[in-house]
Each structure stands twice: as structure tokens, then as C-alpha cells.
Amino acid sequence: MSMEQVMVIGAGLAGCEAAWQLAQRGIPVLLREMKPQKMTPAHHSTDFGELVCSNSLRSDQIENAVGLLKEELRRGGSLILACADATRVEAGGALAVDRTGFSALITERIKSHPLITVLEGEVAEIPKEGQVVIATGPLTSQALSERIADLFPGMDYLSFYDAAAPLVTFESVNMEHAWFASRYDKGTADYINCPLTGEEYDAFWRALCTAQEAPVHGFEDKSVFEGCMPVEVMARRGRQTLCYGPLKPRGLRDPKTGQEPFAVVQLRRDNREGSIYNLVGFQTHLRFPEQKRVFSMIPALQNAEFVRYGIMHRNTYLDSPRLLDRYYRVRGSRRLMFAGQITGVEGYVESTASGFLTGVELARRLLGQPPADFPQETAVGALALYVSNESIVQFQPMNINFGIIPPLDHRVKGKRNKNAELSQRALEALARLDF
Ligand SMILES: Cc1cc2nc3c(=O)[nH]c(=O)nc-3n(C[C@H](O)[C@H](O)[C@H](O)COP(=O)(O)OP(=O)(O)OC[C@H]3O[C@@H](n4cnc5c(N)ncnc54)[C@H](O)[C@@H]3O)c2cc1C
């Protein structure tokens, strides 16, 4: 029996994962991607599955909800997790990747799959027939955004602002003023720590608060998503705010003085070779020359060479609780699905998880099998059920967290132990599913 081909639009994390899950189940896929003919303001590489900002997929510990989500994806045969594990770089308890190697591997695996055909070019119309998965991300092209808006008359897209942090070359970091260590000396010494004295910090903080921002239409502090707040916005909240945030010195003892400095900027390795580092927590939308001027006030970054400046963008998503069902399918439609950040899941791993579920459930439907119905006890299921939960009135992008997973039916002492049990229960529930 020849199977109907599914069109997946967007070869980001969600689109590649959905395409892979479909193809692995014998469903032919036509994957449409507008890069490199047309680039969003945040995408730079020609490869698929590009990480537009941080190279970290966050915690890899099972007591952490995003650690659980990753483990479920691994056990489910996720392409993105396999590529992340294969290209990981050391980052304490987190799963960080060599971004170039990661995307190159995804691209190679997708392009060499016999059931996946890749077609370059922007999709400006939603196909009138056939099964379609729209996974075009938070920066969906203008033309397609308009067509999506036409699908849901009277409903505005929701939006928030998102930002990316700058990258510097390792050789331009002045290691006379920095040292390698992880916080509390846990694991391997993966971060470059750049200390500031109280005086240096004050000068830096004042410059940051008054530096010129790039124009972003309609930008207001209140509409910033807390998880990715620009460093200059956080700075303006008070002199000490950064010292409790990205510049927290706790657990970082400078070997030169034996003391914790007043403030510490951390740099995380961005590629396997360790030739590029990102400024952790320095998402920004300052003008580029201002980024150079202000961030160079950090002694270790006096002569830093910026290979990419931070940027800020409007990030759009659907009001999914009113539009989608638990399979990320448009309610009342038999052929239209959304996947990834555009559905209001937030983050790399969450976007991957939504592509995963969409691919698995669509494949099952096309094969005439009953849905897997990932339960709320699993992180993959909890996320889909949250996003499609009609009772949510003011929908905000959602990271995975244990708050959207049902509690245990017995008391457990200590948060870590409780989370470990929730994760155990999730993995057992996953193992019972047929998918
Ligand atoms: C500036 C910025 C910084 C971010 N930083 C982080 C971070 O540090 N950590 C984190 O976890 N998440 C971050 N995010 C969120 C991030 O976008 C998502 O986590 C993730 O990349 C979304 O995956 P996706 O597959 O849904 O979309 P994307 O990865 O954006 O993939 C969508 C793909 O669709 C393509 N496309 C768009 N329109 C069309 C069209 N009409 N036709 C064909 N192709 C099209 C695009 O070129 C792109 O390749 C950030 C987002 C932005 C915008």
C-alpha cells in the first residue's frame, strides 16, 4: 500500500523531529524549508535544527523536569536528542552541544533518510489538501503568518519578546582576568569566570543601564518573557539585581584571591573546539556598538572579539488552548497540525517534544492505529495537554515543569526525592505505552 505523503513546513527542531518520527514509521515526508533562500532575523546557518541563541538544552538531571523530558525523548527514539548526545560539550549538569556539529548531523540524518524529501523555498500558502504540519517557529515568515491568521479569523497571534546573547572568541578573552571553574567546583571546570570588583561592577552597571537600545517596535519591559529577559532590562531593576541573577558570584572562588568576587560573568563553551564562548544570561537588545562598548568593560573582555552580537525579536505563537487538541491538531480539522514554539511551548527541548508527539500521533492515525495518548504523568504528554487545555484563559509560553504533571498520591520528603519519584513514574508510564 503506498502511503500518503505528509508535508512538514520548517526544518527547525520541531519540524525535523516530526519528519523523522513520521518517516521512521514508514510515512513519506516532504520537508519544506525556506533557508538559505530566505532567512529569519535570528537564523544564520544553512543547516537544519539551528539553535538561534544558547547552545544549552538545559539540565540533564532526571530530578529536573527538562531532564525528564529529554530522557523521555531519548527513550522514544528522538532524532534531535540523539544528535545532541552525539555532539555534546561539557557543561556541568547540563546538556550543551557544539551548535555547528549538532545542526550538521541533523541535516545529514534528515537528508539521507530514504522517506524524506527536502524542498527548499518559502511556503507562502497553506496547502489546500493533504496532511500538513506547520513547524515554522517563533519567526514564521510574514506571508505564511498572514495565511495562518486567515485560518483563525478574529483571533490575534499572541506574542512576547525574545533575545539572544552575544558570542566571543576564546583567544580574545584575557585569561589574566579570568579562570576556569564550575560553580561550587562541581563536575569539570567548564565555565570561564570573569570577575568584577565592586568598583568595576558599579561602572559596568551604570553603563549598562544607560546604554542605547536598538529600536524594537512596541517594546515595553512588561511584555518581556521572564525566562529570556534582556540583561539591560534586568539591570534597570536595581543595582544588586544582576548579582542575584547572571552575575551571581556564589560558589565561584577566584584562585588569585581565594575569595568570591563582587560579581562574576560566566562564559560557556559554544563549540566542541572551545574556540567560541557565549556570555551566559546576556540576552540583549542593545545596539551593536553599545554591546561592544559596555561588555568590554568586563576586565576579561577588554579586547573581546564579538563573533555575533545579541539580538531581540518579537516571538509569536498561537492561542493554542482555543485552537489545538492534545495531538497539536487544529480542532475540527482532519489534516492540519502545528508543532514547535509556534504552539506556545517554550524552548528547544519543548519544541522538539511537540514535534515528536505530532509525528508519532499523525503516523499512527495514517497507519490506522489508535492514538498513543501520552498521559499527563509523562512530560511529553503533560506539555501537550497543557497547551491544549481550554480552561487556560491568558495563555503564556510554557517551559516544561513539574507543576503541570499530576502530583504523587503519597508524601515524599525533600523536593529532589519527590521529583525523582515523579520522573520514575513518568518513565514507567512511558514504557507501558505502545507507540
Ligand atoms: C532570538 C531568540 C532566542 C531564543 N533563545 C532560546 C534559547 O536560548 N533557548 C531555548 O531553549 N529557546 C530559545 N528560543 C526559542 C527557540 O526559538 C525555540 O526554542 C526553538 O528554536 C523553536 O523550534 P521550532 O522548531 O519551533 O522553530 P525554529 O527552530 O525557529 O524552526 C523554524 C524553521 O522554519 C523555517 N521557516 C519559517 N517560515 C517558513 C516558511 N514560510 N516556509 C518555510 N520555512 C519556514 C525557519 O527558517 C526555521 O528553520 C529563542 C528564540 C528566539 C527567536
The ligand as a Tripos MOL2 file, in Angstrom:
@<TRIPOS>MOLECULE
LIG
   53    58     1     0     0
SMALL
NO_CHARGES

@<TRIPOS>ATOM
      1 C1         16.0380   35.3140   19.3920 C.3       1 LIG1
      2 C2         15.6130   34.0080   20.0040 C.ar      1 LIG1
      3 C3         16.3780   33.4310   21.0150 C.ar      1 LIG1
      4 C4         15.9950   32.2090   21.5960 C.ar      1 LIG1
      5 N1         16.7760   31.6430   22.5510 N.ar      1 LIG1
      6 C5         16.4650   30.4340   23.0640 C.ar      1 LIG1
      7 C6         17.3240   29.7740   23.9940 C.ar      1 LIG1
      8 O1         18.3710   30.2870   24.3440 O.2       1 LIG1
      9 N2         16.9620   28.5720   24.4960 N.ar      1 LIG1
     10 C7         15.8050   27.9640   24.0950 C.ar      1 LIG1
     11 O2         15.5310   26.8620   24.5760 O.2       1 LIG1
     12 N3         14.9820   28.5420   23.1970 N.ar      1 LIG1
     13 C8         15.2750   29.7660   22.6770 C.ar      1 LIG1
     14 N4         14.4540   30.3810   21.7710 N.ar      1 LIG1
     15 C9         13.2410   29.7480   21.4060 C.3       1 LIG1
     16 C10        13.5210   28.9320   20.1490 C.3       1 LIG1
     17 O3         13.0690   29.6040   19.0240 O.3       1 LIG1
     18 C11        12.8610   27.6300   20.2160 C.3       1 LIG1
     19 O4         13.1920   27.0290   21.4100 O.3       1 LIG1
     20 C12        13.1650   26.6780   19.0590 C.3       1 LIG1
     21 O5         14.1780   27.0500   18.1730 O.3       1 LIG1
     22 C13        11.8950   26.5970   18.3150 C.3       1 LIG1
     23 O6         11.9610   25.4910   17.4850 O.3       1 LIG1
     24 P1         10.9830   25.4160   16.2570 P.3       1 LIG1
     25 O7         11.3230   24.1680   15.5420 O.co2     1 LIG1
     26 O8          9.5920   25.5950   16.7190 O.co2     1 LIG1
     27 O9         11.3240   26.6890   15.3720 O.3       1 LIG1
     28 P2         12.7140   27.1060   14.6130 P.3       1 LIG1
     29 O10        13.8600   26.3880   15.2550 O.co2     1 LIG1
     30 O11        12.6990   28.5770   14.5670 O.co2     1 LIG1
     31 O12        12.4950   26.4900   13.1690 O.3       1 LIG1
     32 C14        11.5600   27.0050   12.2640 C.3       1 LIG1
     33 C15        12.0770   26.8230   10.8510 C.3       1 LIG1
     34 O13        11.0430   27.1900    9.9220 O.3       1 LIG1
     35 C16        11.5930   27.9340    8.8680 C.3       1 LIG1
     36 N5         10.5190   28.7510    8.2730 N.ar      1 LIG1
     37 C17         9.8940   29.8450    8.8050 C.ar      1 LIG1
     38 N6          8.9170   30.2800    7.9730 N.ar      1 LIG1
     39 C18         8.9200   29.4640    6.8770 C.ar      1 LIG1
     40 C19         8.1580   29.3860    5.6880 C.ar      1 LIG1
     41 N7          7.1550   30.2450    5.4300 N.pl3     1 LIG1
     42 N8          8.4380   28.4310    4.7710 N.ar      1 LIG1
     43 C20         9.4420   27.5150    5.0120 C.ar      1 LIG1
     44 N9         10.1980   27.5440    6.1350 N.ar      1 LIG1
     45 C21         9.9390   28.4810    7.0710 C.ar      1 LIG1
     46 C22        12.7170   28.7140    9.5080 C.3       1 LIG1
     47 O14        13.6830   29.1030    8.5510 O.3       1 LIG1
     48 C23        13.2650   27.7020   10.5270 C.3       1 LIG1
     49 O15        14.3040   26.9200   10.0010 O.3       1 LIG1
     50 C24        14.8030   31.5770   21.1620 C.ar      1 LIG1
     51 C25        14.0450   32.1540   20.1390 C.ar      1 LIG1
     52 C26        14.4470   33.3520   19.5630 C.ar      1 LIG1
     53 C27        13.6110   33.9430   18.4580 C.3       1 LIG1
@<TRIPOS>BOND
     1     1     2 1
     2     2     3 ar
     3     2    52 ar
     4     3     4 ar
     5     4     5 ar
     6     4    50 ar
     7     5     6 ar
     8     6     7 ar
     9     6    13 1
    10     7     8 2
    11     7     9 ar
    12     9    10 ar
    13    10    11 2
    14    10    12 ar
    15    12    13 ar
    16    13    14 ar
    17    14    15 1
    18    14    50 ar
    19    15    16 1
    20    16    17 1
    21    16    18 1
    22    18    19 1
    23    18    20 1
    24    20    21 1
    25    20    22 1
    26    22    23 1
    27    23    24 1
    28    24    25 2
    29    24    26 1
    30    24    27 1
    31    27    28 1
    32    28    29 2
    33    28    30 1
    34    28    31 1
    35    31    32 1
    36    32    33 1
    37    33    34 1
    38    33    48 1
    39    34    35 1
    40    35    36 1
    41    35    46 1
    42    36    37 ar
    43    36    45 ar
    44    37    38 ar
    45    38    39 ar
    46    39    40 ar
    47    39    45 ar
    48    40    41 1
    49    40    42 ar
    50    42    43 ar
    51    43    44 ar
    52    44    45 ar
    53    46    47 1
    54    46    48 1
    55    48    49 1
    56    50    51 ar
    57    51    52 ar
    58    52    53 1
@<TRIPOS>SUBSTRUCTURE
     1 LIG1         1 GROUP 0 **** ****
